[in-house]
């Protein structure tokens, strides 16, 4: 079973049950946004932590370097605009407050009452159902943010530290979620998208499985193009829930469990494999 994202809310007319994306439902951004990259902003609290060794020869900090790894995996698209702009850190009390028109990566020093303290970070997303009910159905991402849990966990930029969690490893994982990558449910396969992480885990480069799944996610989606209006129009007639709004979040946890929630209600859990 794939570890699907936790769905917080879904807007549907008629009061029927909310839509819950299945393990095979793709998440992705519209192709038109990936010509020059998504303008995701980096909180100044991260920038203030970086030292000279955290920058490469082109002046890119460690988080921008992780963005570059995703960009380099697909020569036909630019997922993240680099250099990333800086924004004042936002330590909101709820995930919904981050839907403020800015895509961002932030520190949380207070964390959220409805999100597990075992989560190292979350990527929250907002999306719209496209081609609803068809075999080509997908969720078109419209907004996302990454929030790192600094209340319950310690992070480091030192790859040789075994006491703290490696921040670049956390962020390369969350950046994958940001562009639609879901968790890898096969814990025998090397991937930065494994849904758990230990303090000794360091993965700052993508694996072949990550690149393959990224290319499949975007190259296999002709319905993504803005010009395909006739197909979308037909889908709207056939599927009344076309355009339904969905929001939720992905967790990167320390305890090896994947928990599922619908409208903040716990509906089940399963193990995703032994901790490394």
N, C-alpha and C positions, 0 to 999 in steps of 0.2 A: 504494500500500500504506500502510495506517495504521501509525503507530509504536506497537505494542502494548507494554505494560509488560513488564519483565523478570521472569519468574517464578522465584522462588528455590526454592520447595518446594511440594509438593502431597501431601497425605495420602490415599492410596487403598488400599483393602483388596485383597488378592490379589496384590500386588506388580506390578501392571501399570504401564504408562508413565504419568507424571504428566499431569494435565490442563493444557493450555496455552490460555488464553483467546484467541479469534480477534479480528480487528479490530473486529467488530461486537458483541462481548460487552459489555453494559453493566455498569458498576460503580456502585453507589449504596448509600446508607444507608437503613435502614428509615424509613418516613415518620413513625413514632411518635417518632423522635428529633429531628425537625425542627420541632416545635411551638415550642420555646424555644431551640433551637440546640445544636450540639455544643460541649461544654466543652473547647475546646482551650486549653492553657496556654502562656504565653510565657515563655521562659527569662529570668531576671533579667539575663543578660549583654546581651540586646537592650535591655531597659528602661534599663539604665545608660548606653547609648550615645545615647539620645535627648536632644535639646535642645529649647528652647522652640518653635522653628519647626517641629518635628516633630509637634506636637500641633495638632488643630483646635479650633474654638471650644467643642466639647463635651468637651474633654479627652481625646480619643481619639488614641493614638499612630499612627504611620504604618502599622504592621502591622494594627492594629484598623481603620484606614481602608480597607485593602485587603479585610479581611473584610466591611466594610460594602458594598463594591462588589458582592460576590457576593450578599449578603443583598438588596440593592436590585434585583437582576436578577429576582427571583421574589417577588411580593407574597403568595403563598400559603404560603411556607415561610420559616423562619429557619435558615440553615445554620450560623451561628456565633453563640454567645452572647457578647454584648458588654456590659460590659467583660470582657476576658479575664483570667483569674487568672494569677498569676505563680508560676513554679516555678524551683527551683535548676537551673542548667544541668547537663546530663548529657553527658559526653564519653565515651561507651562505645566499646569497640573493635570491636563488631560490631553490625549492624543489629538482630539478633534480641533483643539486650538491651533495646531500647527498647519491646518488648512487655511493659510493666510495669503496665498498668492505667490509665496516664495518657496522654491525647492531648496531644502537645506539639510545640513549635517550638524547636529547639535549634541551638547552634553546635557544630561539630566542629573541634577544633584538631589532631586527629591523623589524621582521615579513616579510610577502611576499606581493607583490603588487597585486597578483591575488588571494589571499585568504582573506576571510572576517575577519575584526578585531573582529567580534563577536565570532570567533573560539577561544576556550580556548587552544586547541591543535589539531594537525593533526597527523594521522598515514599515511604516504605515503607508497605505495607498488608497487612492480613490480612482474609480474606473467606471466605464460605461459598457454595457453589454452590446456587442455587435454580432450580427447574423444570428440572433437568438433562435435557438431550436434547430439550427442547421449543423451539419457536420463540421462546418468551418467556423463555428462560434468561437469568439475570443473576447477577452476583456481589454478594452482600449484604455490604457492608463492616462489619467488626466492630471494627477498630482501625487507626489510622494515626498516623504521625509525620512531621514535616518536619525534615530535618537539613541545615544549610547548611555548605558546605565553606570554612572559614576557614583551613585549612592551605595551600591552593594558590591562593586567590583573595582579592582585596581588595574590600570592599563599602563603599558610601557611601549616605547619605540625601540627598545633594545631587544634584538632578535635572540640574544643569548640569555635573557632573563627567564628563569623558570618559576618565579614567584608571582609575576603579574601576567595578565593576558596581553598578547601581542596586538596592539592597536591596528597596525596595517592588515593583519590577518582577519580581524573582526570586520574592518571596513571593506576589504576586497569581497568578502562574503555579502555584506549588506548592499554594496554597490551592485552586485549581481541581482539581488532582489529588486533593487531600484529599477532595473531595466527589464524585469519580468522573469528572471530565473527563479524556479522553485527549488525546494530542497531535493537533494539526491537521496533517494530512499535505499540505495545499495551501498551499505557501508564498507563493502569490500572494494569499491571502485574509488580511486583517488579523485577527489574533487574539492574545490573550495566551497562547494555548496552543501557539504555535510551539515546537518542541523544541530551539531553539538561541537564543543571545543573545550580543550583543556589548557592549562597554563603552559604546558610544554609544546603545544601545537604552534607551529609557525608555517604558514603557507602564503607567500607573497607573490606567487605567480600562478597563472591558470594551468590546469591540467588539460590533456587532450579531450577528456570528456566534457569539460566546461566549454571549450571552444566549439565542439561538435554540437552540443545542445543549444548554444547561443545561435549558431548559424541556422540550425533547424528551426528555431523559434521564429526568426525573422525572414529567412529565405523561403520558408514553406507557407508564407502567408500572403498570397496575392490579394486577399480581401482587405489587406491593410491600406492599400493605395487609395488616396482621396478621389481618384478618377473613377473608381469602381462604384459609381452611384446607382447604376441600374440593378446591380446585385443587392445592394443594401436596401433599395426601395422595395424589391421583391421580398426580401427577408422581413421587412417591417409589416408587410401585408400578411405574411404567413405566420409571423411570431409576434403576438401582442406585447411581449415583454422586451422588444427591441428598445434600446436606449435606457433601460433600467439602470439606476445608479447603485453601485456596490462599493463598500469600503471595508477595510480590514487591516491586518498587519501580519508580518512574518516575524518569528522569534528565532534568535540564535541562543540556545540554552546551554547550561553547564551540566544538566542532570541526565541527558540522554533520553528525555521523554518529549514526545510531541503531543501537545494537548489541543483539542479542537473546541472552539466556541462558536455559537451562532447567537447574534444579538446579545453578546456578553453572557450567554448561558452556557455552562460547561456541558458538553454532550459526549465526551469520551476521550480516551488517550491510548497511545501505544508506544512501545519502546522503538527507538530508531537505531538500536545497536549499542554495543558496549563502548564505554568511554575509552579513548586512546590512552 
